[in-house]
């Protein structure tokens, strides 16, 4: 059985992420979408909430599993017996950082390969950071995040804005 891991912070999951998940699910018997901790980012949602939002968003894909890990990706992949990491690339700047991570991961886990999927053209501009900024200004999030979680993102932004104001 071929299994791949699609790691990320997914805060929140975007339609760009969902597009990569769908395409990876067509390539592998199983795709483990793993919410990972990014120490450089402050979360809009807790890791547990991100797992739930991803489960809502990926329910239609029978071979997709959602998980959480706070360990290094190379160690997580070894523990889950997965030998492929899937990463989406939007721009050259993504490529430079992701190649560096792929080399480090392979150093830590020599059996681990990284497969890069180029972002679909219509999602090259899209990131969780952009979604949060659009939500902050009350922009319609349709076309940016999965429809299953639009209300969740808007609700959280209202909660956050209420605390700051």
ZIHU-V983900 format. One record per backbone hydrogen bond with DSSP energy under -0.5 kcal/mol. NH is the residue of the N-H (numbers start at 0). CO is the residue of the C=O. E is the energy in kcal/mol with one decimal. If there is no record, write none. Layout:
NH/CO/E
NH/CO/E
This chain:
2/0/-0.5
3/29/-2.2
4/83/-2.5
5/31/-2.8
6/4/-0.6
7/33/-1.8
10/11/-0.6
12/9/-0.7
14/143/-2.7
17/13/-2.4
18/14/-2.1
19/15/-1.8
20/16/-2.5
21/17/-2.7
22/18/-2.2
23/19/-2.7
24/20/-2.6
25/21/-0.9
26/22/-0.5
26/23/-1.3
27/23/-1.6
28/1/-0.8
29/1/-1.8
30/62/-2.6
31/3/-3.2
32/30/-0.8
32/64/-3.3
33/5/-1.8
33/31/-0.8
34/32/-0.6
34/66/-2.9
35/7/-2.7
35/33/-0.5
36/68/-0.7
38/36/-0.7
40/37/-2.0
42/40/-0.5
49/45/-2.4
50/46/-2.1
51/47/-1.9
52/48/-2.6
53/49/-2.5
54/50/-2.5
55/51/-2.3
56/52/-2.1
57/53/-2.1
58/54/-0.7
58/55/-0.5
60/57/-2.5
61/59/-0.8
63/60/-1.6
64/30/-2.7
66/32/-2.6
68/34/-2.4
75/71/-2.6
76/72/-3.0
77/73/-1.7
78/74/-2.5
79/75/-2.4
80/76/-0.5
80/77/-0.9
81/76/-2.5
82/2/-0.8
83/2/-0.7
84/112/-2.6
85/4/-3.1
86/114/-2.5
88/116/-2.4
93/90/-0.5
94/90/-1.7
95/91/-2.1
96/92/-1.5
97/93/-2.9
98/94/-2.7
99/95/-1.6
100/96/-2.0
101/97/-2.5
102/98/-2.3
103/99/-2.0
104/100/-3.0
105/101/-2.3
106/102/-2.0
107/103/-2.3
108/104/-2.3
111/108/-2.6
112/82/-2.9
112/110/-0.6
114/84/-3.5
115/113/-0.5
116/86/-2.8
117/115/-0.5
118/88/-3.2
122/119/-2.6
123/120/-1.3
125/122/-1.3
130/126/-2.2
131/127/-2.5
132/128/-2.0
133/129/-2.7
134/130/-2.7
135/131/-2.1
136/132/-1.1
137/134/-1.6
138/133/-2.5
142/144/-0.6
143/140/-2.5
144/140/-1.7
148/145/-2.2
149/145/-0.6
149/146/-0.7
152/148/-2.4
153/149/-2.4
154/150/-2.6
155/151/-2.3
156/152/-2.3
157/153/-2.2
158/154/-2.2
159/155/-2.7
160/156/-2.8
161/157/-2.2
162/158/-1.5
163/159/-1.7
164/160/-2.2
